[in-house]
Amino acid sequence: MKLKRISMGLFALACTFIIPNAVNAADMITTGAGEWDYIDSDIFSHESKIFPSGGGDIKICLSSSPSEGYYYLYEEDSFASDDYIGKVYLKDMFDCKVFNVHGYVDGNNNQAEIYVSKSPNDGQTAKIDFYD
């Protein structure tokens, strides 16, 4: 009887490691430390949609052509004027720039709400990929 109890205990322990938990592994996106997480992209002619960031470094990449010009990064504030983060001149498809947005995390959601503005505002569309 004692051997049966020990066997059942070992079986239960083994099941906790063998049977997957309730989280579907296909739904999990994980990256290692120091790797970029793709967040989203946007096609726009003047101002992109807002991308959330938890702070630290973010990367924007031009993924369309021709969209040469200056790109200005801002943090959207609901209750004050938007914060200017910086600018970059992107010329070629796949040109990227990294910005540190740690100092722009705010609000109850503890996020920085980042968007990109394009100049010149010539009506041409640009596609920006956003990484965090």
C-alpha positions in Angstrom: 0.0 0.0 0.0 2.8 2.3 0.8 4.4 1.7 -2.6 1.1 2.5 -4.3 1.0 5.9 -2.5 4.5 6.7 -3.5 3.9 5.7 -7.1 0.7 7.9 -7.2 2.6 10.8 -5.8 5.4 10.4 -8.4 2.8 10.1 -11.1 1.1 13.3 -10.1 4.4 15.1 -9.9 5.4 13.9 -13.4 2.0 15.1 -14.8 2.7 18.6 -13.7 5.8 18.7 -15.9 4.4 16.7 -18.8 0.9 18.0 -19.3 0.9 21.6 -20.7 -0.6 24.3 -18.6 -3.7 26.2 -19.6 -1.8 28.8 -21.6 -1.6 27.8 -25.3 2.1 27.9 -26.3 1.1 29.1 -29.8 -0.3 32.3 -28.3 2.9 33.2 -26.4 5.4 35.5 -28.1 8.6 35.5 -26.3 12.0 37.0 -27.2 15.2 36.9 -25.4 16.8 39.8 -23.6 18.2 42.4 -26.0 15.9 41.4 -28.9 13.3 43.7 -30.4 9.6 42.8 -30.1 7.6 43.8 -33.2 4.6 45.8 -32.0 2.8 47.0 -35.1 3.0 49.0 -38.2 1.1 51.9 -39.7 0.7 53.5 -43.1 0.1 57.2 -42.9 0.6 60.5 -44.8 1.1 62.9 -41.9 0.7 61.3 -38.4 0.8 57.6 -37.4 -1.4 55.9 -34.9 -0.3 55.7 -31.3 2.0 52.9 -30.3 2.3 51.9 -26.6 5.6 51.4 -24.9 6.6 50.4 -21.4 9.7 52.6 -21.6 13.3 51.9 -22.5 14.4 51.8 -26.1 12.0 51.8 -29.0 12.9 51.4 -32.7 11.1 52.8 -35.7 11.9 51.5 -39.2 10.8 52.8 -42.6 9.3 49.9 -44.5 8.0 51.6 -47.6 9.5 53.6 -50.5 9.5 56.4 -51.5 9.0 58.0 -48.2 12.2 60.0 -47.7 12.0 62.7 -45.1 12.1 63.8 -41.5 10.2 61.8 -39.0 9.4 63.3 -35.6 8.7 61.2 -32.6 6.2 62.4 -29.9 4.6 61.1 -26.7 0.9 61.8 -26.7 -0.4 63.5 -23.5 -4.2 63.8 -23.0 -4.0 66.6 -20.5 -1.0 68.7 -21.8 0.8 69.4 -25.0 2.5 66.4 -26.6 6.1 65.8 -25.7 8.7 66.0 -28.4 11.1 63.1 -28.2 13.3 63.5 -31.3 13.7 63.4 -35.0 15.4 61.4 -37.7 15.9 61.6 -41.4 14.9 58.3 -43.0 15.8 57.9 -46.6 15.7 54.3 -47.7 13.5 51.4 -47.1 14.5 49.6 -43.9 16.3 52.6 -42.4 15.8 52.5 -38.6 16.4 54.7 -35.6 16.4 53.9 -31.9 15.0 56.3 -29.3 15.0 56.0 -25.5 11.5 56.8 -24.2 12.1 55.9 -20.5 11.4 59.4 -19.4 8.1 59.6 -21.2 6.3 56.8 -19.4 3.3 58.3 -17.6 -0.4 57.9 -16.6 -2.3 55.2 -14.9 -1.3 52.6 -17.5 2.4 53.2 -16.9 3.0 53.5 -20.7 4.4 56.0 -23.1 2.0 56.6 -26.0 4.3 57.2 -29.0 3.4 58.4 -32.5 5.4 59.5 -35.5 4.8 62.6 -37.6 6.2 62.9 -41.2 7.6 66.0 -42.9 7.2 67.1 -45.5 3.5 66.6 -45.3 3.3 66.1 -49.1 0.5 63.6 -49.2 2.8 60.6 -49.9 2.2 57.7 -47.5 4.9 56.1 -45.4 4.8 52.8 -43.6 6.6 52.7 -40.3 7.3 49.5 -38.3 7.4 49.9 -34.5 9.5 47.8 -32.2 9.8 47.8 -28.4 
